[in-house]
Amino acid sequence: MAKGKSKANTPPTIENRKARFDYDLGDRFEVGIKLVGSEVKSLRAGRASIAEGFVRADGTPPVLTLHGVNIAEYGPASSLGHVPTRVRTLLAHKKEIERLAREVSRKGVTIVPLRVYFKDGFAKVLIAIATGRGKGDKREAVKTREAQRDIQRAMSRKRIG
């Protein structure tokens, strides 16, 4: 028998795949997230969407808040549940928050959530500093990705044959 944790009991990872297409991603940070009990249960069930989400660094001193993320209501906690799209506080070191606030103050820079997952029992969010891509940039990214895929196919055929 194999040692370690089985894959069946691990909670799902919720990803924002569209962010990689819509933005040029810079530095990434792993931050904690403040949740209520029914939100944790819903996340463990994989019932969340972060595709529309974004992060703000507002206030003095700056505080990171997660907006636009939908964590579905947890059925058994219907009367004590949570608001699905409420603003949630992100937890990070003071220096990281100040750095993110400085970066966002520049024009065209935003912070996007890339992934929500559990690490050692705690909910974590992987966020990245991002700059938006224009339509032409997106087309160029698709061309580059397809060219790389063709190169990989050709290389794998060469090894086989």
C-alpha positions in Angstrom: 0.0 0.0 0.0 1.2 3.5 -0.8 2.0 5.8 2.1 0.7 9.4 2.4 -2.6 11.0 1.8 -5.1 9.7 -0.7 -6.3 11.9 -3.5 -10.0 11.2 -2.7 -9.9 13.2 0.6 -8.0 16.3 -0.6 -10.2 19.4 -1.2 -10.3 20.7 -4.7 -8.3 23.6 -6.0 -10.4 26.4 -7.6 -8.4 28.1 -10.4 -8.8 31.2 -12.5 -7.6 30.0 -15.8 -8.9 33.0 -17.7 -6.6 35.4 -15.8 -3.5 33.8 -17.5 -5.1 34.7 -20.8 -6.4 38.2 -20.0 -3.4 39.5 -18.1 0.4 39.5 -18.1 1.2 38.1 -14.7 4.0 39.4 -12.6 5.0 38.5 -9.0 2.8 36.0 -7.2 2.0 35.9 -3.5 0.4 33.3 -1.3 -2.0 35.0 1.2 -4.5 33.7 3.7 -8.2 34.5 3.6 -10.7 35.2 6.4 -13.7 33.0 6.0 -16.8 32.0 8.1 -17.6 28.3 8.7 -20.1 27.8 6.0 -17.7 29.4 3.4 -15.0 26.9 4.4 -17.5 24.0 4.0 -18.5 25.3 0.6 -14.9 25.7 -0.6 -14.1 22.2 0.5 -17.0 21.0 -1.6 -15.5 23.0 -4.6 -18.4 25.3 -4.9 -16.7 28.6 -5.7 -15.9 30.8 -8.7 -13.0 33.2 -8.7 -13.1 34.1 -12.5 -14.7 37.6 -11.8 -12.6 38.3 -8.7 -10.1 41.1 -8.1 -8.1 42.3 -5.1 -7.9 45.9 -3.8 -5.4 47.4 -1.5 -7.2 50.4 0.1 -6.9 52.4 3.3 -4.2 53.7 5.6 -2.6 51.4 6.5 -3.5 49.4 3.4 -5.7 46.3 3.7 -6.1 43.7 1.1 -9.7 42.8 0.2 -11.1 40.2 -2.2 -14.0 41.4 -4.3 -16.3 39.6 -6.8 -15.6 36.0 -5.7 -18.6 33.8 -5.5 -18.6 31.1 -2.8 -21.9 29.3 -3.0 -24.1 29.0 0.0 -23.7 25.8 2.0 -27.1 24.0 2.1 -27.0 22.6 5.7 -26.1 26.0 7.0 -29.0 27.8 5.3 -30.2 29.9 8.3 -26.7 30.6 9.5 -25.1 30.8 6.1 -23.1 33.6 4.4 -23.6 36.1 1.6 -22.1 34.5 -1.5 -20.4 37.5 -3.0 -19.4 39.5 0.1 -16.0 41.3 0.4 -13.4 39.1 2.1 -10.3 40.2 3.9 -6.9 38.7 2.8 -4.1 38.1 5.3 -0.5 38.9 4.4 2.6 40.4 5.9 2.6 44.2 6.3 5.5 44.7 3.9 3.8 42.5 1.2 0.6 44.5 1.5 2.5 47.8 1.3 4.4 46.6 -1.8 1.1 45.5 -3.5 -0.5 48.9 -2.7 2.5 50.7 -4.3 2.3 48.5 -7.4 -1.5 49.0 -7.8 -1.1 52.7 -7.6 0.5 52.6 -11.1 -1.8 52.9 -14.1 -2.9 49.7 -15.7 -1.8 47.4 -12.8 -4.2 45.3 -10.8 -4.1 42.3 -8.5 -6.0 39.1 -9.6 -6.6 35.9 -7.7 -5.2 32.9 -9.5 -6.1 30.0 -7.2 -7.9 29.1 -4.0 -6.7 26.0 -2.2 -6.1 24.5 1.2 -2.6 24.2 2.7 -2.2 22.5 6.1 -5.9 23.0 6.8 -5.9 26.7 6.1 -7.5 28.3 3.1 -5.0 30.1 0.9 -5.3 32.4 -2.2 -2.6 32.7 -4.8 -2.7 36.3 -6.1 -0.6 38.0 -8.8 0.3 41.5 -9.8 -1.1 41.8 -13.4 -1.3 44.2 -16.3 -4.1 43.9 -18.8 -3.5 42.6 -22.3 -5.1 44.2 -25.4 -6.9 42.2 -28.1 -3.7 42.0 -30.2 -1.6 40.8 -27.2 -4.1 38.0 -26.6 -3.9 36.9 -30.3 -0.1 37.0 -30.1 -0.2 34.8 -26.9 -2.5 32.3 -28.7 -0.1 32.2 -31.7 2.9 31.7 -29.5 1.2 28.9 -27.5 0.2 27.1 -30.7 3.7 27.4 -32.1 5.2 25.9 -28.9 2.6 23.1 -29.1 3.6 22.3 -32.7 7.3 22.3 -31.8 6.7 19.9 -28.9 4.7 17.6 -31.2 7.4 17.6 -33.8 10.1 16.9 -31.2 8.1 14.0 -29.7 7.6 12.5 -33.2 11.3 12.8 -33.9 12.1 10.9 -30.7 9.7 8.1 -31.5 10.4 7.7 -35.2 
